[in-house]
Amino acid sequence: MWLPYVGALMKARIAYASVLVAAGLVVVACASKKPAPKEPTVTETISDAGADVEVEAEPPPPASLFERLGKEEGITQFVDTFIKNLQADTKFNKRLANVKGAKLEKLKKDLVDQICVESGGPEAGAECKYEGRFMREILGAKSKLKEEEWTTMLLDLRTALEEHKIGDNEQQDLASALGKFRDDAVDVKAPKPAKP
């Protein structure tokens, strides 16, 4: 009598065990599956991250007067015009009457060298040397320049600079640089003492 009951109980346990085994297999099967791969996370790296401060570049150093005058080539061009102006100027041309040929070319070269040195050419890498020859060539054995002749030289130089489109600032800077030669070149007469 117990046998049919035990047989049914056994069948129920087997069925139950089968369900448990099947459920276990499903859990194991589901657990062993690998999850689907995720898309990789993209991380952007900014090299200057956090650098909100703007760094100002240092301005380039100002150009020397030599460079602003067009370097040696530019100086040579306006010096040639300047000497022609002096030769044509009746207030000065007697000083240059005997300066011709090689002597005239040497005079031009000396003046180019003088302006090159006085405008900062050696500092800009130019190879120029002034040895005081320009004023010696103009003055020669003659007396120093009169004040009017010095003024004429400056006016003829300004005309040459303007013809070669040299700016006002450069003209003023050059006049200042050459102004130191005035005392050596110009005959400054001492004022007469006042009569008592």
JORABEL-V371262 format. One record per backbone hydrogen bond with DSSP energy under -0.5 kcal/mol. NH is the residue of the N-H (numbers start at 0). CO is the residue of the C=O. E is the energy in kcal/mol with one decimal. If there is no record, write none. Layout:
NH_CO_E, NH_CO_E
This chain:
4_0_-1.0, 5_1_-3.7, 6_2_-2.9, 7_3_-2.4, 8_4_-2.7, 9_5_-2.6, 10_6_-2.1, 11_7_-2.7, 12_8_-2.7, 13_9_-2.6, 14_10_-2.8, 15_11_-3.1, 16_12_-3.5, 17_13_-2.7, 18_14_-2.3, 19_15_-2.7, 20_16_-3.0, 21_17_-2.9, 22_18_-3.0, 23_19_-2.8, 24_20_-2.6, 25_21_-2.3, 26_22_-2.5, 27_23_-3.0, 28_24_-3.1, 29_25_-2.8, 30_26_-2.8, 31_27_-2.0, 32_28_-0.7, 32_29_-0.6, 42_40_-0.5, 43_41_-0.5, 45_43_-0.5, 46_44_-0.6, 48_45_-1.8, 50_47_-2.7, 51_49_-1.3, 55_53_-0.6, 65_118_-2.4, 67_63_-2.3, 68_64_-1.9, 69_66_-1.3, 70_65_-2.4, 73_69_-2.2, 74_70_-2.4, 75_71_-2.5, 76_72_-1.8, 77_73_-2.1, 78_74_-2.4, 79_75_-1.9, 80_76_-1.6, 81_77_-2.4, 82_78_-2.7, 83_79_-1.9, 84_80_-2.3, 85_81_-2.4, 86_82_-2.4, 87_83_-1.7, 88_84_-1.2, 89_87_-0.6, 91_88_-2.1, 92_88_-3.3, 94_91_-2.2, 95_91_-0.5, 95_92_-0.6, 96_93_-0.8, 98_95_-1.5, 99_97_-1.0, 102_99_-1.4, 103_99_-0.6, 104_100_-2.1, 105_101_-2.3, 106_102_-2.0, 107_103_-2.3, 108_104_-2.4, 109_105_-2.7, 110_106_-2.1, 111_107_-2.6, 112_108_-2.7, 113_109_-2.4, 114_110_-2.6, 115_111_-2.7, 116_112_-2.6, 117_113_-2.7, 118_114_-1.7, 119_116_-1.5, 120_115_-3.0, 123_119_-1.2, 123_120_-0.6, 124_121_-1.1, 125_120_-2.6, 127_125_-1.1, 135_131_-1.0, 136_132_-2.7, 137_133_-2.1, 138_134_-2.8, 139_135_-3.0, 141_138_-2.2, 144_184_-3.0, 149_145_-2.1, 150_146_-2.2, 151_147_-2.4, 152_148_-2.6, 153_149_-2.2, 154_150_-2.4, 155_151_-2.8, 156_152_-2.4, 157_153_-2.5, 158_154_-2.3, 159_155_-1.9, 160_156_-2.6, 161_157_-2.7, 162_158_-2.2, 163_159_-1.5, 164_161_-1.8, 165_160_-2.8, 170_166_-2.3, 171_167_-2.7, 172_168_-2.5, 173_169_-2.6, 174_170_-2.5, 175_171_-2.3, 176_172_-2.2, 177_173_-2.4, 178_174_-1.4, 179_175_-0.5, 180_177_-2.0, 181_178_-1.6, 184_180_-1.6, 185_181_-3.1, 186_144_-3.1, 187_185_-1.0, 188_186_-0.8
